Amino acid sequence: QVQLVESGGGLVQPGGSLRLSCAYSGFTLDYYAIGWFRQAPGKEREGVSCISSNDGTTYYADSGKGRFTISRDNAKNTVYLQMNSLKPEDTAVYYCADNRLCTVQAMSTASEYEYWGQGTQVTVSS
């Protein structure tokens, strides 16, 4: 049974940082990808970043380039999203999800992901 659990969200001031974690289990394939998405109230879910398990390929949405860094610890079955220089527009529920591949298209296409975590709230406000 595939499970993904996000953690690390919270309230942070503009310019601050947060590190989100996505702990996953139950994968039976020898390679996979983990993607981060976010959804703000009244908006569609949008891709943030993804990373592949085998070669570490990463992609980022333009909104997070230069500010967000995705990384993985395969031994701990955990993917991280380090978010720096946070802005109020980064406020959203952040989700992680699983896919076979991390590609530019996969990074931004929620329908390609099968299993999702419950989400973690990130609020950027002074």
DSSP file with accessible surface (Angstrom, degrees, kcal/mol):
  #  RESIDUE AA STRUCTURE BP1 BP2  ACC     N-H-->O    O-->H-N    N-H-->O    O-->H-N    TCO  KAPPA ALPHA  PHI   PSI    X-CA   Y-CA   Z-CA
    1    1 A Q              0   0  190      0, 0.0     2,-0.3     0, 0.0    26,-0.1   0.000 360.0 360.0 360.0 120.3    0.0    0.0    0.0
    2    2 A V        +     0   0   27     24,-0.2     2,-0.4    22,-0.1    24,-0.2  -0.566 360.0 177.1 -77.2 132.6    1.5    3.3   -1.1
    3    3 A Q  E     -A   25   0A 103     22,-2.4    22,-2.1    -2,-0.3     2,-0.4  -0.999  13.5-173.0-136.1 141.4    1.5    6.1    1.4
    4    4 A L  E     -A   24   0A   9     -2,-0.4     2,-0.5   112,-0.3   114,-0.4  -1.000   5.4-171.9-131.8 132.8    2.9    9.6    1.3
    5    5 A V  E     -A   23   0A  75     18,-2.4    18,-2.7    -2,-0.4     2,-0.3  -0.978   7.1-156.7-131.2 118.6    2.9   11.8    4.3
    6    6 A E  E     +A   22   0A   5     -2,-0.5     2,-0.3    16,-0.2    16,-0.2  -0.631  19.3 162.3 -90.6 152.0    3.9   15.5    4.2
    7    7 A S  E     +A   21   0A  62     14,-1.9    14,-2.7    -2,-0.3   113,-0.1  -0.962  38.4  70.2-155.3 168.5    5.1   17.5    7.1
    8    8 A G        +     0   0   35     -2,-0.3    11,-0.3     1,-0.3    14,-0.0   0.370  60.7 133.6 103.2  -3.7    7.0   20.8    7.9
    9    9 A G        +     0   0   28     12,-0.1     2,-0.3     9,-0.1    -1,-0.3  -0.172  21.9 122.5 -71.3 172.6    4.4   23.4    6.9
   10   10 A G  E     -d  122   0B  29    111,-0.8   113,-2.8   110,-0.1     2,-0.5  -0.984  60.2 -49.9 164.7-169.0    3.6   26.3    9.1
   11   11 A L  E     +d  123   0B 131     -2,-0.3     2,-0.3   111,-0.2   113,-0.2  -0.859  54.2 168.2 -99.1 128.9    3.3   30.1    9.4
   12   12 A V  E     -d  124   0B  22    111,-2.7   113,-2.2    -2,-0.5     3,-0.1  -0.982  33.1-113.6-140.6 149.1    6.4   32.0    8.3
   13   13 A Q    >   -     0   0  135     -2,-0.3     3,-2.4   111,-0.2    73,-0.2  -0.455  50.8 -80.6 -77.8 155.3    7.0   35.7    7.6
   14   14 A P  T 3  S+     0   0   60      0, 0.0    73,-0.2     0, 0.0    -1,-0.1  -0.300 121.7  27.8 -54.3 136.6    7.8   36.9    4.1
   15   15 A G  T 3  S+     0   0   53     71,-3.4    70,-0.7     1,-0.3    72,-0.1   0.278 100.1 118.3  90.8 -10.2   11.5   36.3    3.3
   16   16 A G    <   -     0   0   21     -3,-2.4    70,-2.4    70,-0.3     2,-0.3  -0.081  56.0-123.7 -81.4-175.3   11.6   33.3    5.7
   17   17 A S        -     0   0   63     67,-0.2     2,-0.3    68,-0.2    67,-0.2  -0.928  20.3-179.2-132.6 153.7   12.2   29.6    5.0
   18   18 A L  E     - B   0  83A  33     65,-2.2    65,-3.4    -2,-0.3     2,-0.5  -0.982  16.5-146.9-144.6 150.5   10.6   26.3    5.5
   19   19 A R  E     - B   0  82A 130     -2,-0.3     2,-0.3   -11,-0.3    63,-0.2  -0.972  16.0-159.5-120.6 117.2   11.6   22.7    4.7
   20   20 A L  E     - B   0  81A   0     61,-2.7    61,-2.4    -2,-0.5     2,-0.4  -0.684   5.1-155.0 -90.9 147.2    8.8   20.4    3.8
   21   21 A S  E     -AB   7  80A  21    -14,-2.7   -14,-1.9    -2,-0.3     2,-0.5  -0.943   9.0-164.4-122.1 146.0    9.2   16.6    4.0
   22   22 A a  E     -AB   6  79A   0     57,-2.4    57,-2.3    -2,-0.4     2,-0.5  -0.941   8.4-166.7-129.8 105.0    7.5   13.9    2.1
   23   23 A A  E     -AB   5  78A  46    -18,-2.7   -18,-2.4    -2,-0.5     2,-0.3  -0.834  14.5-174.0 -93.5 126.8    7.9   10.4    3.7
   24   24 A Y  E     +A    4   0A   8     53,-2.6     2,-0.3    -2,-0.5   -20,-0.2  -0.872  10.7 169.4-124.9 155.0    6.8    7.7    1.4
   25   25 A S  E     +A    3   0A  49    -22,-2.1   -22,-2.4    -2,-0.3    52,-0.0  -0.973  49.7  51.9-154.7 162.6    6.3    3.9    1.6
   26   26 A G        +     0   0   36     -2,-0.3     2,-0.3     1,-0.3   -24,-0.2   0.492  61.2 149.0  88.5   3.8    4.9    1.0   -0.2
   27   27 A F        -     0   0   42      1,-0.1    -1,-0.3   -24,-0.1     5,-0.0  -0.546  21.9-179.4 -73.1 135.6    6.6    1.5   -3.6
   28   28 A T        +     0   0  135     -2,-0.3     2,-0.2     3,-0.1    -1,-0.1   0.528  52.2  92.9-110.4 -10.8    7.3   -1.7   -5.4
   29   29 A L  S    S-     0   0   80      1,-0.1     3,-0.1     2,-0.0    -2,-0.0  -0.508  75.6-130.3 -82.8 155.6    9.0   -0.3   -8.5
   30   30 A D  S    S+     0   0  137     -2,-0.2     2,-0.3     1,-0.1    -1,-0.1   0.585  92.6  28.2 -84.3 -10.1   12.7    0.0   -8.7
   31   31 A Y        +     0   0   79     22,-0.0     2,-0.3    23,-0.0    -1,-0.1  -0.994  68.6 146.1-147.1 151.1   12.4    3.6   -9.9
   32   32 A Y        -     0   0   31     -2,-0.3    21,-3.3    -3,-0.1    22,-0.4  -0.933  32.6-121.7-163.6 177.6    9.9    6.3   -9.4
   33   33 A A  E     -FE  52  99B   0     66,-2.7    66,-2.3    -2,-0.3     2,-0.5  -0.972  10.4-147.7-135.3 151.0    9.5   10.1   -9.0
   34   34 A I  E     -FE  51  98B   2     17,-2.5    17,-2.2    -2,-0.3     2,-0.3  -0.980  17.0-166.5-118.5 131.4    8.1   12.3   -6.3
   35   35 A G  E     -FE  50  97B   0     62,-2.6    62,-1.9    -2,-0.5     2,-0.5  -0.878  12.4-143.6-116.8 150.5    6.5   15.6   -7.2
   36   36 A W  E     +FE  49  96B   0     13,-3.4    12,-3.1    -2,-0.3    13,-1.5  -0.958  23.4 174.3-109.9 133.2    5.4   18.6   -5.1
   37   37 A F  E     -FE  47  95B   1     58,-3.0    58,-2.8    -2,-0.5     2,-0.3  -0.858  11.8-156.8-126.8 164.7    2.3   20.4   -5.9
   38   38 A R  E     -FE  46  94B  13      8,-2.4     8,-3.0    -2,-0.3     2,-0.4  -0.989   4.0-163.2-142.8 154.1    0.5   23.3   -4.2
   39   39 A Q  E     - E   0  93B  62     54,-2.2    54,-2.4    -2,-0.3     6,-0.2  -0.959   4.8-163.1-141.9 118.5   -3.1   24.6   -4.2
   40   40 A A    >   -     0   0   23      4,-0.4     3,-2.4    -2,-0.4    52,-0.1  -0.633  46.1 -76.1 -93.0 156.5   -4.2   27.9   -2.9
   41   41 A P  T 3  S+     0   0  121      0, 0.0    -1,-0.1     0, 0.0     3,-0.1  -0.277 118.6   6.7 -54.6 129.2   -7.8   28.7   -2.1
   42   42 A G  T 3  S+     0   0   92      1,-0.2     2,-0.3    -3,-0.1    -3,-0.0   0.511 112.9 101.4  77.9   4.4   -9.8   29.2   -5.3
   43   43 A K  S <  S-     0   0  144     -3,-2.4    -1,-0.2     1,-0.0     2,-0.1  -0.817  75.0-102.5-120.6 160.8   -7.0   28.1   -7.5
   44   44 A E        -     0   0  174     -2,-0.3    -4,-0.4     1,-0.1     2,-0.3  -0.410  46.6 -92.4 -75.3 156.3   -6.1   25.0   -9.4
   45   45 A R        -     0   0   79     -6,-0.2     2,-0.4    -2,-0.1    65,-0.2  -0.518  49.7-163.6 -67.8 131.8   -3.4   22.7   -8.1
   46   46 A E  E     -F   38   0B  85     -8,-3.0    -8,-2.4    -2,-0.3     2,-0.2  -0.930  19.3-111.0-125.0 145.8   -0.1   23.6   -9.6
   47   47 A G  E     +F   37   0B   7     -2,-0.4   -10,-0.3    61,-0.3    61,-0.1  -0.460  30.0 174.3 -72.8 143.6    3.2   21.8   -9.9
   48   48 A V  E     -     0   0B   0    -12,-3.1    13,-2.7     1,-0.4     2,-0.3   0.733  58.8 -35.0-113.1 -48.3    6.1   23.0   -7.9
   49   49 A S  E     -FG  36  60B   0    -13,-1.5   -13,-3.4    11,-0.2    -1,-0.4  -0.981  47.3-156.7-169.2 162.6    8.9   20.5   -8.5
   50   50 A b  E     -FG  35  59B   0      9,-1.7     9,-1.6    -2,-0.3     2,-0.3  -0.981   2.9-164.3-148.6 160.7    9.8   16.9   -9.0
   51   51 A I  E     -FG  34  58B   6    -17,-2.2   -17,-2.5    -2,-0.3     2,-0.3  -0.995  17.4-130.9-145.6 141.3   12.7   14.6   -8.5
   52   52 A S  E  >  -F   33   0B   7      5,-1.9     4,-0.6    -2,-0.3   -19,-0.3  -0.671  12.3-137.9 -92.9 151.6   13.5   11.1   -9.8
   53   53 A S  T  4 S+     0   0    9    -21,-3.3   -20,-0.1    -2,-0.3    -1,-0.1   0.789  94.1  43.6 -78.6 -28.9   14.6    8.3   -7.5
   54   54 A N  T  4 S+     0   0   98    -22,-0.4    -1,-0.1     1,-0.1   -21,-0.1   0.966 129.8  11.7 -88.6 -52.3   17.3    6.8   -9.7
   55   55 A D  T  4 S-     0   0  104      2,-0.1    -2,-0.1     0, 0.0    -1,-0.1   0.444  94.1-119.0-110.1   1.4   19.4    9.7  -11.2
   56   56 A G     <  +     0   0   18     -4,-0.6    -3,-0.1     1,-0.2   -23,-0.0   0.663  45.6 174.2  74.3  16.1   18.1   12.6   -9.2
   57   57 A T        -     0   0   43     -6,-0.1    -5,-1.9     1,-0.0     2,-0.3  -0.316  10.5-168.8 -55.7 135.8   16.7   14.5  -12.2
   58   58 A T  E     -G   51   0B  52     -7,-0.2     2,-0.3    -9,-0.0    -7,-0.2  -0.951  16.0-174.2-130.9 151.3   14.9   17.6  -11.0
   59   59 A Y  E     -G   50   0B  88     -9,-1.6    -9,-1.7    -2,-0.3     2,-0.4  -0.985   7.9-161.4-139.4 150.5   12.6   20.2  -12.5
   60   60 A Y  E     -G   49   0B  50     -2,-0.3   -11,-0.2   -11,-0.2     2,-0.1  -0.976  21.5-118.6-132.0 145.5   11.1   23.3  -11.0
   61   61 A A    >>  -     0   0   16    -13,-2.7     3,-1.6    -2,-0.4     4,-1.0  -0.461  36.3-112.2 -71.6 154.0    8.2   25.6  -11.9
   62   62 A D  T 34 S+     0   0  132      1,-0.3     3,-0.4     2,-0.2    -1,-0.1   0.836 114.5  66.8 -57.8 -31.5    9.3   29.1  -12.7
   63   63 A S  T 34 S+     0   0   44      1,-0.2    -1,-0.3     3,-0.0   -15,-0.1   0.762 111.4  31.7 -63.1 -24.6    7.6   30.3   -9.5
   64   64 A G  T X> S+     0   0    0     -3,-1.6     4,-3.1   -16,-0.2     3,-2.3   0.513  83.2 126.6-113.0  -4.4   10.1   28.5   -7.4
   65   65 A K  T 3< S+     0   0  121     -4,-1.0     4,-0.1    -3,-0.4    -3,-0.0  -0.302  84.0  11.3 -59.4 132.0   13.3   28.6   -9.4
   66   66 A G  T 34 S+     0   0   87      2,-0.4    -1,-0.3     1,-0.1     3,-0.1   0.259 130.5  55.9  84.7 -13.0   16.2   30.0   -7.4
   67   67 A R  T <4 S+     0   0   26     -3,-2.3    17,-2.1     1,-0.2     2,-0.4   0.665  97.7  57.6-118.3 -33.4   14.2   29.9   -4.2
   68   68 A F  E  <  -C   83   0A   5     -4,-3.1     2,-0.4    15,-0.2    -2,-0.4  -0.814  57.0-170.3-105.9 144.8   13.1   26.2   -3.9
   69   69 A T  E     -C   82   0A  74     13,-2.5    13,-3.2    -2,-0.4     2,-0.4  -0.986   6.6-158.1-134.7 124.3   15.4   23.2   -3.8
   70   70 A I  E     +C   81   0A   7     -2,-0.4     2,-0.3    11,-0.2    11,-0.2  -0.797  20.6 165.6 -99.6 141.8   14.1   19.6   -4.0
   71   71 A S  E     -C   80   0A  52      9,-2.0     9,-2.7    -2,-0.4     2,-0.3  -0.950  19.8-142.6-147.9 167.7   16.2   16.7   -2.6
   72   72 A R  E     -C   79   0A  86     -2,-0.3     2,-0.4     7,-0.2     7,-0.2  -0.968  12.4-162.2-137.3 152.0   15.9   13.1   -1.7
   73   73 A D  E >>> -C   78   0A  50      5,-2.8     5,-1.8    -2,-0.3     3,-0.8  -0.871  12.0-174.9-128.1  93.3   17.2   10.7    0.9
   74   74 A N  G >45S+     0   0   63     -2,-0.4     3,-0.7     1,-0.3    -1,-0.1   0.835  82.2  59.6 -62.0 -31.7   16.5    7.2   -0.6
   75   75 A A  G 345S+     0   0   96      1,-0.3    -1,-0.3    -3,-0.1    -2,-0.0   0.833 114.3  36.6 -65.7 -31.2   17.7    5.5    2.6
   76   76 A K  G <45S-     0   0  136     -3,-0.8    -1,-0.3     2,-0.2    -2,-0.2   0.359 105.5-127.1 -99.4   1.3   15.0    7.3    4.5
   77   77 A N  T <<5 +     0   0   68     -3,-0.7   -53,-2.6    -4,-0.5     2,-0.4   0.930  67.2 131.0  50.8  48.9   12.4    7.2    1.8
   78   78 A T  E   < -BC  23  73A  17     -5,-1.8    -5,-2.8   -55,-0.2     2,-0.4  -0.995  44.6-162.2-137.5 138.0   12.0   10.9    2.1
   79   79 A V  E     -BC  22  72A   2    -57,-2.3   -57,-2.4    -2,-0.4     2,-0.3  -0.958  15.8-155.4-116.2 140.4   11.9   13.8   -0.3
   80   80 A Y  E     -BC  21  71A  27     -9,-2.7    -9,-2.0    -2,-0.4     2,-0.5  -0.844  12.6-159.6-116.5 151.6   12.5   17.4    0.9
   81   81 A L  E     -BC  20  70A   0    -61,-2.4   -61,-2.7    -2,-0.3     2,-0.6  -0.927  11.8-161.6-128.9 104.2   11.4   20.7   -0.5
   82   82 A Q  E     -BC  19  69A  60    -13,-3.2   -13,-2.5    -2,-0.5     2,-0.5  -0.794   9.3-167.2 -85.5 122.1   13.6   23.5    0.9
   83   83 A M  E     +BC  18  68A   0    -65,-3.4   -65,-2.2    -2,-0.6     2,-0.3  -0.959   9.5 175.6-118.3 117.2   11.8   26.8    0.4
   84   84 A N        +     0   0   58    -17,-2.1   -67,-0.2    -2,-0.5   -68,-0.2  -0.733  59.7  24.4-114.5 165.1   13.7   30.1    0.9
   85   85 A S  S    S-     0   0   68    -70,-0.7    -1,-0.2    -2,-0.3   -69,-0.2   0.901  84.6-160.3  49.5  47.9   12.7   33.7    0.4
   86   86 A L        -     0   0    2    -70,-2.4   -71,-3.4    -3,-0.2   -70,-0.3  -0.271   7.4-158.1 -66.2 145.9    9.1   32.9    0.8
   87   87 A K    >   -     0   0   88    -73,-0.2     3,-2.4   -72,-0.1     4,-0.3  -0.841  31.8-109.0-119.5 157.7    6.5   35.2   -0.5
   88   88 A P  G >  S+     0   0   70      0, 0.0     3,-1.9     0, 0.0    36,-0.4   0.852 117.8  63.4 -55.3 -33.3    2.8   35.7    0.4
   89   89 A E  G 3  S+     0   0  127      1,-0.3   -49,-0.0   -49,-0.0    -3,-0.0   0.570  88.6  69.5 -71.7  -6.3    1.9   34.2   -2.9
   90   90 A D  G <  S+     0   0    0     -3,-2.4    -1,-0.3    34,-0.1     2,-0.2   0.534  70.9 120.4 -82.6  -7.1    3.5   30.9   -1.9
   91   91 A T    <   +     0   0   36     -3,-1.9     2,-0.3    -4,-0.3    32,-0.2  -0.410  40.8 105.6 -61.7 124.2    0.7   30.4    0.6
   92   92 A A  E    S- H   0 122B   1     30,-1.9    30,-2.8    -2,-0.2     2,-0.5  -0.964  76.2 -79.8-178.3 170.6   -1.0   27.2   -0.2
   93   93 A V  E     -EH  39 121B  32    -54,-2.4   -54,-2.2    -2,-0.3     2,-0.5  -0.861  48.1-146.7 -88.2 128.0   -1.5   23.6    0.8
   94   94 A Y  E     -EH  38 120B   0     26,-3.0    26,-2.0    -2,-0.5     2,-0.3  -0.858  17.5-174.1-103.3 132.1    1.5   21.7   -0.4
   95   95 A Y  E     -E   37   0B  39    -58,-2.8   -58,-3.0    -2,-0.5     2,-0.3  -0.915  13.8-151.6-121.8 148.6    1.1   18.1   -1.5
   96   96 A a  E     +E   36   0B   0     -2,-0.3    21,-2.3   -60,-0.2     2,-0.3  -0.887  21.1 173.8-113.8 154.7    3.5   15.4   -2.6
   97   97 A A  E     -EI  35 116B   0    -62,-1.9   -62,-2.6    -2,-0.3     2,-0.3  -0.959  25.4-111.7-153.7 164.3    2.6   12.6   -5.0
   98   98 A D  E     +E   34   0B  18     17,-1.7    16,-1.6    -2,-0.3    17,-0.4  -0.771  32.3 161.0-111.1 151.5    4.2    9.7   -6.8
   99   99 A N  E     -E   33   0B  22    -66,-2.3   -66,-2.7    -2,-0.3    14,-0.1  -0.879  45.0-113.9-148.7 174.8    4.9    9.1  -10.5
  100  100 A R  S    S+     0   0   98     12,-0.3     2,-0.3    -2,-0.3    -1,-0.1   0.860  95.3  22.6 -82.7 -39.9    7.1    6.9  -12.7
  101  101 A L        -     0   0   96    -68,-0.1     2,-0.7   -49,-0.1    -1,-0.2  -0.926  63.7-136.3-131.3 151.6    9.2    9.7  -14.1
  102  102 A b        +     0   0   10     -2,-0.3     2,-0.3   -70,-0.1   -50,-0.1  -0.933  46.1 147.4-104.1 107.9   10.2   13.3  -13.4
  103  103 A T     >  -     0   0   52     -2,-0.7     4,-2.6     1,-0.1     5,-0.2  -0.839  63.5 -99.9-130.9 171.2    9.9   15.3  -16.6
  104  104 A V  H  > S+     0   0   86     -2,-0.3     4,-0.8     1,-0.2    -1,-0.1   0.931 126.1  44.3 -58.7 -43.0    9.0   18.8  -17.4
  105  105 A Q  H >> S+     0   0  125      1,-0.2     3,-0.9     2,-0.2     4,-0.6   0.930 112.9  50.1 -67.5 -44.8    5.5   17.7  -18.3
  106  106 A A  H >4 S+     0   0    1      1,-0.3     3,-0.8     2,-0.2    -1,-0.2   0.866 102.2  62.8 -63.5 -34.9    5.1   15.5  -15.3
  107  107 A M  H 3< S+     0   0   13     -4,-2.6    -1,-0.3     1,-0.2   -59,-0.2   0.827 114.7  31.9 -59.1 -30.6    6.3   18.2  -13.0
  108  108 A S  H << S+     0   0   71     -3,-0.9     2,-0.7    -4,-0.8   -61,-0.3   0.371 101.2  84.9-111.3   5.9    3.3   20.3  -13.9
  109  109 A T    X<  -     0   0   35     -3,-0.8     3,-1.6    -4,-0.6     4,-0.2  -0.840  47.8-175.8-118.3  99.2    0.6   17.7  -14.6
  110  110 A A  G >  S+     0   0   31     -2,-0.7     3,-1.9     1,-0.3    -1,-0.2   0.832  80.1  67.6 -62.3 -30.7   -1.3   16.6  -11.5
  111  111 A S  G 3  S+     0   0  110      1,-0.3    -1,-0.3     3,-0.0    -5,-0.1   0.677  89.8  65.0 -68.3 -13.9   -3.3   14.0  -13.4
  112  112 A E  G <  S+     0   0   69     -3,-1.6     2,-0.4    -6,-0.2    -1,-0.3   0.576  87.6  85.6 -82.4  -8.1   -0.1   11.9  -14.1
  113  113 A Y    <   -     0   0   12     -3,-1.9   -14,-0.2    -4,-0.2     3,-0.1  -0.766  55.2-171.2 -99.6 141.2    0.3   11.2  -10.4
  114  114 A E        +     0   0  135    -16,-1.6     2,-0.4    -2,-0.4    -1,-0.1   0.906  66.1  38.7 -97.0 -53.5   -1.5    8.3   -8.7
  115  115 A Y        -     0   0   93    -17,-0.4   -17,-1.7  -112,-0.0     2,-0.3  -0.863  65.8-170.6-108.7 141.8   -1.1    8.5   -5.0
  116  116 A W  B     -I   97   0B  73     -2,-0.4  -112,-0.3   -19,-0.2   -19,-0.2  -0.912  18.2-126.7-128.5 150.2   -1.1   11.7   -2.9
  117  117 A G        -     0   0   10    -21,-2.3  -112,-0.2    -2,-0.3     3,-0.1  -0.263  36.4-103.0 -80.9-178.5   -0.4   12.8    0.6
  118  118 A Q        -     0   0  117   -114,-0.4  -113,-0.1     1,-0.2   -23,-0.1   0.618  62.2-119.1 -84.9 -13.7   -2.9   14.6    2.8
  119  119 A G        -     0   0   12    -23,-0.1     2,-0.4     1,-0.1   -24,-0.2   0.070  13.8-121.7  93.9 154.8   -1.1   18.0    2.3
  120  120 A T  E     - H   0  94B  20    -26,-2.0   -26,-3.0  -113,-0.1     2,-0.4  -0.999  25.3-121.2-135.8 134.5    0.6   20.4    4.6
  121  121 A Q  E     - H   0  93B  90     -2,-0.4  -111,-0.8   -28,-0.2     2,-0.5  -0.591  22.9-170.7 -81.8 131.1   -0.4   24.1    5.0
  122  122 A V  E     -dH  10  92B   0    -30,-2.8   -30,-1.9    -2,-0.4     2,-0.5  -0.988   5.2-176.8-118.2 123.1    2.2   26.8    4.3
  123  123 A T  E     -d   11   0B  45   -113,-2.8  -111,-2.7    -2,-0.5     2,-0.7  -0.987   8.8-167.6-124.1 123.0    1.2   30.3    5.2
  124  124 A V  E     +d   12   0B   4     -2,-0.5     2,-0.3   -36,-0.4  -111,-0.2  -0.934  34.3 131.1-111.9 109.6    3.4   33.3    4.4
  125  125 A S              0   0   65   -113,-2.2    -2,-0.1    -2,-0.7   -38,-0.0  -0.993 360.0 360.0-158.0 148.1    2.3   36.4    6.2
  126  126 A S              0   0  131     -2,-0.3  -113,-0.1  -113,-0.2    -1,-0.1   0.435 360.0 360.0 -94.5 360.0    3.5   39.1    8.4
